[in-house]
């Protein structure tokens, strides 16, 4: 599996990606969210992710690479 591309010159740095496991789902969602915010600033990707995860509360999101307070990160607001 290929790793997603990272922005070379990020205009905004919301999360220190050096602390994220690049093989986990959260990292991939982070990259998608970052680029999506650039091309479609009014998207609702963050709300869709939060809604999807709330529908499956038994899923261990930390195993997916999510940090405990991921919703509080500026990227997801």
ABEGO torsion letter per residue (X at the ends): XBBBBBBABBABBABBAAABBAABAAAAAAAAAAAAAAABAABAAAAAAAAAAAABAABBAAAAGBBAAAAABAAAX
